[in-house]
Amino acid sequence: MPDALDATPYDALLLLSFGGPEGPDDVVPFLENVTRGRGIPKERLKEVGRHYFLFGGVSPINDQNRAVLAALHKDFAEHGLDLPVYWGNRNWAPYLTDTLRELVADGRRRVLVLATSAYASYSGCRQYRENLADALATLQAEGLDLPRIDKLRHYFNHPGFVEPMIDGVLESLADLPEDVRDGAHIAFTTHSIPTSAADTSGPVPAHGEGGAYVEQHLDVAQLIADAVRERTGVDHPWRLVYQSRSGAPHIPWLEPDICDHLEERHAAGVPAVVMAPIGFVSDHMEVRYDLDTEATAKAQELGLPVRRSATVGADPRFAAAIRELILERAAAESGRAVTPCALGALGASHDVCSVGCCPARAPKPAAAGADSPYA
């Protein structure tokens, strides 16, 4: 048996994710949850939901989260980390508030949260913290004792997140025809967000053009491109591009879009492209539809060979990274010396989100940060 690892003071890990429909009848109610308060008509939601209906009304994200949970359970057991793992979603069952009730009923008092988003942004970090605050407020109104909740730091540059993506790009390059392989361009993709949200992402000192959101993605892209060059001897050109825009046309969002980028690269004479979705933890709907369906169809229309590299998903190295992040945070909370693990130029991210980090347009309480009302 492995020696027991100590996660004190934490007694539970909560996997916090977006959620997704698990059948055709779930699609519109799920989208109503996602867009609650925006006044979007049901007929419009049915139109928006066409991506899900193409896949039988089932989002891949829930099964992928189950796979991540299984990988975590396996890794923890193999390494002697006795830490129960729970799962809650923002927009679909299992709902976050229900999961927090379960945690309280089980007597959990110090909870670490793993969000399925590796980078700093409002939608990828603070909005989850707002969801936690909303859920804690509900439990407080019900007279329940509230657990203390902390959130694991951004893990975009942890080796256990980066190394699987390096392997994915290498495998995609190897799968291209030999006559176009060395000339292939790498399009590193992530979710487009409004430029105003990008500019204010991360702590206040990181605010500016693109903010921490763009800076962190560029750092990861450079790490992968450098590793590919070192392992193949070929210096592939690359660019950070965006996908999955969903906002009003008059609001500026990060560009270029992946489909526009494929057209531009084809016009420039690039012989092939590898699409590397570094902004996503797993192959959920934005990857399956926007890249595997829409962008791949655009490439076929152009006659441009493309491959899409794998996301990290349930890779054992990612599960090991989460274990390391848990022990790192537990050591810091216990006053023990710790050296955070991180690659690239930016170093390890902050443990606690500061005031003004990834602000919302309309301020709301957010848990697990310096401005938390539930410290």
C-alpha positions in Angstrom: 0.0 0.0 0.0 1.3 3.5 -0.7 2.1 5.8 2.2 -0.9 8.0 3.0 -0.8 11.5 1.7 -2.0 14.3 3.8 -4.5 16.8 2.4 -5.2 18.5 5.8 -7.0 20.8 6.3 -9.2 19.7 3.4 -11.7 16.9 3.7 -13.2 16.9 0.2 -12.6 17.9 -3.4 -15.5 19.3 -5.5 -15.3 19.0 -9.3 -17.3 22.0 -10.5 -18.3 22.1 -14.2 -20.7 23.7 -16.7 -23.1 20.7 -17.2 -24.9 19.7 -20.3 -28.1 17.9 -21.5 -28.2 14.2 -21.5 -31.1 13.7 -23.9 -33.3 15.7 -26.5 -35.8 16.7 -23.8 -33.1 18.2 -21.7 -31.7 20.6 -24.4 -34.1 23.6 -24.1 -34.4 23.4 -20.2 -30.6 23.3 -20.1 -30.3 26.3 -22.4 -32.9 28.1 -20.2 -30.6 27.6 -17.3 -27.6 28.9 -19.2 -29.4 32.0 -20.4 -31.6 32.7 -17.4 -32.4 36.4 -16.9 -31.6 37.3 -20.5 -35.2 37.0 -21.8 -34.4 34.8 -24.8 -37.5 33.2 -26.3 -37.9 29.4 -26.3 -38.0 29.3 -30.1 -34.6 31.0 -30.2 -33.3 28.5 -27.7 -34.5 25.6 -29.9 -32.5 27.2 -32.8 -29.4 27.6 -30.6 -29.8 24.0 -29.5 -29.4 22.6 -33.0 -25.8 21.7 -32.2 -27.0 19.4 -29.4 -29.7 17.9 -31.5 -27.1 16.9 -34.1 -25.6 14.7 -31.3 -28.9 13.2 -30.2 -29.5 16.0 -27.7 -26.6 14.7 -25.5 -23.6 16.9 -24.5 -20.4 14.9 -24.2 -19.3 16.9 -21.1 -21.1 14.9 -18.5 -19.6 11.5 -19.6 -16.2 13.2 -19.8 -16.6 14.5 -16.3 -17.4 11.0 -15.1 -14.2 9.8 -16.8 -12.2 12.6 -15.0 -13.8 11.5 -11.7 -12.9 7.9 -12.3 -9.3 9.0 -13.2 -9.1 11.0 -10.0 -10.4 8.1 -7.9 -7.9 5.8 -9.4 -5.0 8.1 -9.0 -5.9 9.0 -5.4 -6.2 5.3 -4.5 -2.9 4.4 -6.1 -1.1 7.2 -4.3 -2.7 6.9 -0.9 -4.7 10.2 -0.9 -7.8 9.6 1.1 -9.9 12.5 -0.2 -13.6 12.0 -1.3 -14.5 13.6 -4.6 -17.9 15.2 -5.3 -19.3 16.6 -8.5 -21.6 19.6 -9.1 -22.6 21.6 -12.2 -23.6 25.1 -12.9 -26.4 24.4 -15.4 -27.5 20.8 -15.2 -27.7 17.8 -12.8 -25.9 17.1 -10.6 -26.6 20.7 -9.6 -24.0 22.6 -7.5 -26.4 23.5 -4.7 -27.6 19.9 -4.3 -24.0 18.7 -4.2 -23.1 21.2 -1.5 -26.1 20.0 0.6 -24.6 16.5 0.2 -21.2 17.7 1.3 -22.8 19.3 4.4 -24.8 16.1 5.2 -21.6 14.1 5.0 -19.9 16.4 7.5 -17.4 18.0 5.1 -16.0 21.3 6.5 -13.1 22.3 4.3 -13.7 21.9 0.5 -11.3 22.4 -2.4 -12.9 23.2 -5.7 -11.5 22.1 -9.1 -13.2 24.0 -11.9 -13.1 22.5 -15.4 -11.5 25.7 -16.8 -7.7 26.2 -16.7 -7.4 29.9 -17.4 -8.4 33.2 -15.8 -11.6 34.9 -17.1 -15.0 35.9 -15.8 -16.8 32.9 -17.3 -13.9 30.5 -16.5 -13.3 31.5 -12.9 -15.3 34.3 -11.3 -18.7 33.1 -12.5 -18.0 29.8 -10.9 -17.1 31.6 -7.7 -20.4 33.5 -8.0 -22.3 30.2 -8.4 -20.6 29.0 -5.3 -21.7 32.1 -3.4 -25.3 31.7 -4.7 -25.3 28.1 -3.5 -23.9 28.9 -0.1 -26.5 31.6 0.3 -29.2 29.1 -0.3 -27.7 26.7 2.2 -27.4 29.5 4.7 -31.1 30.4 4.2 -31.9 26.8 4.9 -30.1 27.0 8.3 -27.3 24.7 7.3 -23.7 25.0 8.6 -21.6 26.3 5.7 -18.3 24.6 4.8 -15.3 26.8 4.0 -14.6 26.6 0.3 -11.3 27.3 -1.5 -10.6 27.0 -5.2 -7.5 25.4 -6.8 -5.3 27.8 -8.7 -5.4 28.1 -12.5 -3.5 25.1 -13.8 -3.0 26.1 -17.5 0.8 25.8 -17.2 1.1 22.8 -15.0 3.1 20.0 -16.7 0.2 17.5 -16.2 -2.0 19.8 -18.3 0.6 20.8 -20.9 2.3 17.5 -21.6 -0.8 15.7 -22.8 -1.5 18.6 -25.2 2.1 18.4 -26.6 1.6 14.7 -27.3 -1.7 15.4 -28.9 -0.2 17.9 -31.3 2.7 15.5 -32.1 0.2 12.7 -32.9 -1.8 15.0 -35.1 1.2 16.1 -37.1 2.3 12.4 -37.5 -1.2 11.6 -38.8 -0.9 14.2 -41.6 0.4 13.0 -45.1 4.2 13.1 -45.1 4.3 15.6 -48.0 2.4 18.3 -46.0 3.5 17.4 -42.5 6.6 19.7 -42.1 4.8 22.7 -43.6 1.8 22.3 -41.3 0.6 25.4 -39.4 -0.7 25.0 -35.8 -3.8 26.8 -34.9 -4.1 26.9 -31.1 -7.8 27.5 -30.3 -9.7 28.7 -27.3 -13.2 30.1 -26.5 -13.7 33.6 -27.8 -14.9 36.0 -25.2 -15.8 39.7 -25.3 -12.6 41.8 -25.6 -13.8 43.8 -22.6 -13.9 40.6 -20.5 -10.5 39.6 -21.8 -8.9 43.0 -21.0 -10.1 42.7 -17.3 -9.2 39.0 -16.9 -6.9 38.0 -14.0 -5.7 40.2 -11.1 -5.8 44.0 -11.7 -2.1 44.3 -12.5 -2.6 41.9 -15.4 -5.5 44.0 -16.9 -4.8 45.5 -20.3 -5.0 44.4 -23.9 -6.2 40.8 -23.7 -5.5 40.6 -20.0 -4.4 37.4 -18.3 -6.7 35.4 -20.5 -4.8 36.0 -23.7 -1.4 36.1 -22.0 -1.9 32.7 -20.4 -3.0 31.1 -23.6 -0.1 32.5 -25.5 2.3 31.2 -22.9 0.9 27.7 -23.2 0.9 27.9 -27.0 4.6 28.9 -26.9 5.4 26.0 -24.6 3.8 23.5 -26.9 5.3 24.9 -30.1 8.8 24.9 -28.5 8.3 21.3 -27.4 7.2 20.2 -30.8 10.2 21.9 -32.4 12.6 20.2 -29.9 11.0 16.7 -30.5 10.6 16.9 -34.3 13.3 19.3 -35.4 10.7 21.3 -37.3 9.7 24.9 -36.3 6.0 25.0 -37.2 4.4 28.4 -37.5 1.4 29.0 -35.1 -1.2 31.4 -34.0 -3.7 31.7 -31.2 -7.2 31.8 -32.7 -10.7 31.7 -31.3 -14.0 29.8 -31.6 -17.5 29.5 -30.3 -18.5 33.2 -30.3 -22.0 33.6 -29.1 -22.5 37.3 -28.5 -24.3 40.1 -30.3 -22.6 41.2 -33.5 -22.0 44.8 -32.4 -20.0 43.7 -29.3 -16.2 43.2 -30.0 -15.0 39.6 -29.3 -11.5 38.1 -29.6 -10.5 37.3 -33.1 -9.7 35.7 -35.6 -12.3 33.0 -35.7 -10.9 29.5 -36.5 -12.9 29.2 -39.8 -11.7 32.7 -41.0 -8.2 31.6 -40.0 -8.4 28.5 -42.1 -9.4 30.5 -45.1 -6.6 32.9 -44.5 -4.0 30.2 -44.1 -5.2 28.4 -47.2 -5.0 31.6 -49.2 -1.4 32.0 -48.0 -0.5 28.6 -49.3 -0.2 26.7 -46.1 -0.4 22.9 -47.0 -2.1 21.7 -43.7 -3.3 22.8 -40.3 -3.4 21.1 -36.9 -6.2 22.6 -34.7 -5.1 22.3 -31.1 -7.9 23.2 -28.6 -5.7 24.3 -25.7 -8.5 26.3 -24.1 -10.6 23.3 -23.3 -10.1 20.6 -20.7 -12.2 18.0 -22.6 -13.9 17.3 -25.9 -17.2 18.9 -25.0 -19.7 20.5 -27.4 -17.6 23.5 -28.5 -14.8 21.1 -29.5 -17.1 18.4 -31.1 -19.2 20.9 -33.1 -17.1 24.0 -33.7 -13.9 22.1 -34.6 -14.8 18.6 -35.5 -17.9 19.6 -37.4 -17.9 23.2 -38.5 -14.2 24.0 -38.9 -13.5 20.5 -40.4 -16.2 21.1 -43.0 -14.7 24.5 -43.8 -11.3 22.8 -44.3 -12.8 20.2 -46.6 -14.5 22.9 -48.6 -11.1 24.5 -49.0 -9.3 21.3 -49.8 -7.0 21.9 -46.8 -5.8 18.9 -44.8 -6.6 19.3 -41.1 -6.2 17.3 -37.9 -7.6 18.1 -34.5 -5.4 17.3 -31.6 -6.7 15.8 -28.4 -7.8 17.6 -25.3 -6.4 16.5 -21.9 -9.6 14.9 -20.6 -9.0 11.9 -18.3 -5.3 11.6 -19.1 -3.6 10.1 -16.0 -1.1 12.9 -16.0 -3.9 15.4 -15.5 -5.3 13.4 -12.6 -1.8 13.4 -11.1 -1.6 17.1 -11.6 -4.8 17.6 -9.6 -3.4 15.5 -6.8 -0.2 17.6 -6.8 -2.2 20.8 -6.8 -4.3 19.6 -3.8 -1.2 18.7 -1.8 0.4 22.0 -2.8 -2.6 24.0 -1.6 -2.9 21.9 1.6 0.7 22.5 2.4 0.3 26.3 1.9 -2.8 26.4 4.1 -1.0 24.4 6.8 2.0 26.8 6.8 4.3 24.2 5.3 6.9 25.2 2.7 5.9 24.5 -0.9 7.3 25.1 -4.3 4.4 25.4 -6.9 4.9 23.5 -10.1 4.6 25.5 -13.3 6.1 25.7 -16.8 6.6 28.7 -19.0 7.3 32.4 -18.4 4.4 33.3 -16.1 5.0 31.0 -13.1 2.4 29.6 -10.9 -0.9 31.4 -10.7 -2.3 32.9 -7.5 -4.1 30.7 -4.9 -6.7 33.3 -3.9 -8.4 35.6 -6.4 -7.9 39.2 -5.4 -10.4 42.0 -5.3 -11.0 43.2 -8.9 -9.9 39.9 -10.4 -12.1 39.1 -13.5 -14.9 41.5 -12.6 -18.4 41.1 -13.7 -20.4 43.9 -15.4 -22.8 43.9 -12.5 -21.0 43.0 -9.2 -22.2 39.9 -7.4 -20.9 38.1 -4.3 -18.3 35.5 -5.1 -17.0 32.8 -2.8 -13.4 31.5 -2.6 -11.7 34.8 -3.1 -10.3 37.8 -1.2 -13.8 39.4 -1.5 -15.8 36.4 -0.4 -18.6 37.0 2.1 -18.1 33.4 3.2 -14.4 33.4 4.4 
